[in-house]
Amino acid sequence: IRRDALTKDIPVIMLTAKNTEYDRVVGLDAGADDYISKPFGIMELTARVRAVLRRNARGQTLSEYSVGPLYICPDKREASVNGEKVSLTYKEFTLLCLLAENPGIVMTREVLLDRVWGLGAERENRTLDVHIRTLRSKLGDAGYLIQTVRGVGYRLVEE
C-alpha cells in the first residue's frame, strides 16, 4: 500500500490477535498508522479510526479553495462569490468546507451528518437537506456548484 503512489496516503490501522510489544512495533514499523489487538470494543475502534482520520486530514487540507465564482478560506472562515463575502452559519461553513475538501467526490449523507452534527445525529430528518438548500441560496450564482446525488448525498462540482 505504501509503495503505490495512489494508495500511499491511505491511513492503515492493523487489527490483529497479536498483542506483544514486539508485534506492535513490527506492525507500526511496517507502515501502519495505528495498531489495535483483540479483544477490543467498538467504541475504542471508532475512536481510533476518528483519530487516524484527523491526523491524516491535517496534512491534506488546503488553506483555500476556489471553484468557479466560489472562493473559500477555511483559516479565515470566509467564503465569497464573485468577490462578495457570503455570511454563513458555523454548520453551513463546515458543510461547504467538507464538500470543497473533496471536489467532485460524492459525500454521503451519513458522512456529512457525522462530520457536521456528530455520530449520534438523527438520520431520518431533513436537517441536512434544509442546510444544503439554505447554503445554495446564500451562495447565489455559485449555488449550482453543490449537486445532489439522489439517494446518496452531495458533491461540489469541479470546474
C-alpha atoms as one frame of an Amber mdcrd trajectory, in Angstrom:
protein
   0.000   0.000   0.000   2.745   2.476   0.955   4.761   1.816  -2.236   1.927
   2.723  -4.623   1.590   6.473  -5.245  -2.205   6.166  -5.409  -2.549   4.457
  -2.033   0.464   5.634  -0.034  -1.536   8.257   1.888  -4.408   5.951   2.882
  -4.464   5.547   6.676  -3.860   1.981   7.875  -4.955   0.510  11.206  -3.754
  -3.014  11.932  -6.394  -5.168  13.627  -4.800  -8.332  14.960  -4.842 -11.002
  17.634  -1.122 -10.479  18.248  -0.591  -8.233  21.240   3.038  -8.345  22.304
   5.126  -5.197  22.268   7.301  -6.733  19.544   4.240  -7.377  17.325   3.043
  -3.784  17.772   6.479  -2.383  16.907   6.746  -4.593  13.801   3.263  -3.513
  12.667   3.938   0.181  13.184   7.385  -0.064  11.567   5.748  -1.780   8.585
   3.806   1.433   7.965   0.611   1.124   9.997  -0.744   4.389  11.411  -2.215
   2.617  14.428  -2.350  -0.897  15.859  -5.136  -2.491  17.848  -5.226  -6.052
  19.126  -8.138  -8.268  20.068 -10.202  -8.082  22.127 -11.297  -4.508  21.566
 -14.613  -2.712  21.845 -16.397  -0.976  19.006 -16.149   2.365  20.837 -12.356
   2.090  21.028 -12.150   1.076  17.370 -14.282   4.002  16.179 -12.288   6.404
  18.374  -9.030   5.142  16.850 -10.454   5.450  13.321 -11.523   9.038  14.035
  -8.078   9.838  15.472  -6.248   8.405  12.446  -8.558  10.272  10.072  -7.986
  13.515  11.998  -4.218  13.080  11.816  -4.415  12.220   8.121  -6.734  15.140
   7.309  -4.433  17.703   8.953  -1.821  17.204   6.286  -4.255  17.301   3.385
  -6.423  20.344   3.894  -5.628  23.379   1.812  -5.592  26.903   3.133  -8.053
  27.990   0.426 -10.317  26.621  -2.298 -11.527  28.208  -5.491 -14.180  26.708
  -7.765 -15.694  28.882 -10.469 -17.062  32.020  -8.795 -16.705  30.465  -5.310
 -13.735  31.180  -3.033 -13.346  29.586   0.423 -10.676  30.293   3.042 -11.153
  27.892   5.994  -8.384  29.526   8.055 -10.151  32.889   7.958 -13.602  31.264
   7.953 -14.523  33.263   4.855 -16.451  32.432   1.721 -17.161  34.698  -1.218
 -18.906  34.532  -4.577 -17.584  36.777  -7.337 -15.617  38.689  -4.692 -18.671
  39.356  -2.488 -18.430  37.893   1.032 -21.136  35.414   1.981 -22.329  35.215
   5.586 -22.658  31.570   6.645 -23.537  29.859   9.910 -20.984  27.539  11.507
 -22.697  24.409  10.168 -23.174  25.860   6.673 -19.496  26.812   6.504 -18.438
  23.389   7.809 -20.592  21.686   5.152 -19.132  23.877   2.427 -15.564  23.136
   3.555 -16.199  19.380   3.655 -17.501  19.487   0.102 -14.621  21.732  -1.038
 -12.008  19.443   0.533 -13.362  16.609  -1.624 -14.135  18.220  -5.013 -16.085
  16.016  -7.390 -16.426  13.281  -4.764 -19.883  12.376  -3.505 -20.065  12.898
   0.243 -22.726  10.572   1.617 -25.475  11.865   3.850 -24.081   9.718   6.670
 -20.577  11.174   6.391 -21.871  14.749   6.274 -24.196  14.178   9.239 -21.401
  12.529  11.252 -18.821  15.216  10.480 -21.113  18.227  10.990 -23.655  17.086
  13.604 -21.771  14.214  15.270 -22.095  10.440  15.378 -25.429  10.499  17.203
 -27.150  12.681  14.601 -30.683  11.714  13.579 -30.639  10.067  10.155 -34.283
  10.397   9.193 -34.926  14.111   9.495 -34.349  16.697   6.759 -31.850  18.876
   8.642 -29.048  18.228   6.148 -31.301  18.944   3.163 -32.519  22.210   4.690
 -28.940  23.330   5.405 -27.861  22.466   1.843 -30.859  24.352   0.401 -30.050
  27.406   2.541 -26.361  27.160   1.634 -27.177  27.053  -2.092 -29.436  30.062
  -1.677 -26.764  32.057   0.177 -24.181  31.171  -2.481 -26.431  32.674  -5.153
 -24.654  32.410  -8.525 -22.419  29.641  -7.138 -25.238  27.568  -5.602 -25.285
  25.306  -8.661 -21.831  24.025  -7.678 -23.424  21.885  -4.950 -25.025  18.931
  -6.700 -27.442  16.431  -5.215 -26.729  12.775  -5.892 -30.178  11.344  -5.283
 -30.329   8.750  -2.538 -26.611   9.118  -1.758 -25.510  12.625  -0.792 -23.937
  15.759  -2.223 -20.823  16.868  -4.078 -19.136  20.100  -5.045 -18.606  20.019
  -8.802 -15.191  20.715 -10.249 -14.865  23.357 -12.941
